[in-house]
Amino acid sequence: MSLEIKVPAVGESITEVTIGQWFKKDGDYVEMDEVICELESDKATFELTAEAAGVLTTKAGEGDTLEIGAVICEINTDGQAGAEIEKSDAGSDKPKESKSKGGGATGEVKEMIVPTVGESITEVTLANWLKADGDYVELDEIIAEVDSDKATFELPAEANGILRHVAQEGDTLEIGGLICKIEVTEGGAPASSESSSDSASSTKNESSSSSDKDTYATGHASPAAAKILAEKGLDPKDVKGTGKDGRITKEDAEKAEKPAPKPAAKPAESKKEEKSESAPKVAGSRDSRREKMTSLRKTVSRRLVAVKNETAMLTTFNEVNMGPIMELRKKFKDQFKEKHGVNLGFMSFFTKAVCVALQEWPAVNAQIDGNEIVYNDFCDISIAVSAPKGLVVPVIRNAEAMSFEQIEKEVVRLATKARDNKLSIEEMTGGTFTLTNGGIFGSMMSTPIINAPQSAILGMHNIVERPMAVNGEVKILPMMYLALSYDHRIIDGRESVSFLVRVKQLLEDPTRLLFGV
């Protein structure tokens, strides 16, 4: 019996995913609930597990983009483990294909071309060779990593033999282009290379081979693991892999920590090393560098441009005197922290204020769905958080029913998970309104872009003491500019301005939030 495994639904607004990597190969035996591959959406990376035990048949390759509900693989539940299949094949009168053993006949030159990795991908870049030119490689051994515009995938050897590079690291190749050749051999590495060396050099070669193996075991990371290590500033060579053949898994990368700093060298040695490691930048130099956009950055770029092109976006501004909130926080922050174990921040005041205003002006909390407007009676507030991978927007569910303490704890929980790259798809989907605080970076004023499919977003900015006219007198007050960007197709000027004025009123007199007036 063959069981089809389909791409699961991973969020309301997500319609497609990309296969980041397969943990199991075509023909492998898998156990039920075993992780078989890693999928990437425009918001997060998640794992796909086997829904039954059996022999795996893949229907898509690494880098392929699939729609939700599409068949990604099949599991033959009547199949047996690979070892048993191989055993039964050995007893059969039918000869095996040469590829099952070594990928070709001895003396043949196997040309390897860039495989098809997705419908819309026409070219790839050779990221790095994991095997050197002239190395002996085995069938299905990973020999190189290749980058596409959607993901990084690995290139396995298609035969046993001596590897001959054709393309170099950094080269861009079209799908079907020649990437390398393998001089096919059987029975392991050529005997000539072993017999030609004396015992001393043989020992040296064994040592070198062992060293290469160790380097591979502690330095080869999966694409997902490589991203996490890069964000942590760690070198894959410093991380011990627990995966197959010493491969660094995603879990290894998440647990990895920076090694303890080495003892300082003597002054003379230190200067010498410093000079040899990196030359100082010369004043007036015109150096530049190019870096490829990450998959997340490409997705964010596409979504932001789509919002600008597909919505009638306007921004209205107002200013708020933050003095009353600052005084309230100053008075109760110690007692609040002691009782609830969390700091009393500005975010809880803003969240409570927008929830009150959203319920009074429901169009700001609505969204367009085709020819209909969806009005939400609840307030799921998205909070923009700067994470290592980029900007993420986790959601505080039913914020209108939460207390100051509950909101502050939820903000801390979501922000911590965002910094650790542990947010789930569910925690980042379904918001009805977004808060973004550019003020923590020093922004005085901005025009935030709507977080589709929502219809409005409130931008908070830095607090600056400014001279203000109060009852005919000039006073120095801590002021903040507020910016509300909204979709004019659903929200009129009266609603947007009134909403922002109501938020200002609640923030300048926060006791209103306590009494609901």
Disulfide bonds with the S-S distance in Angstrom:
none
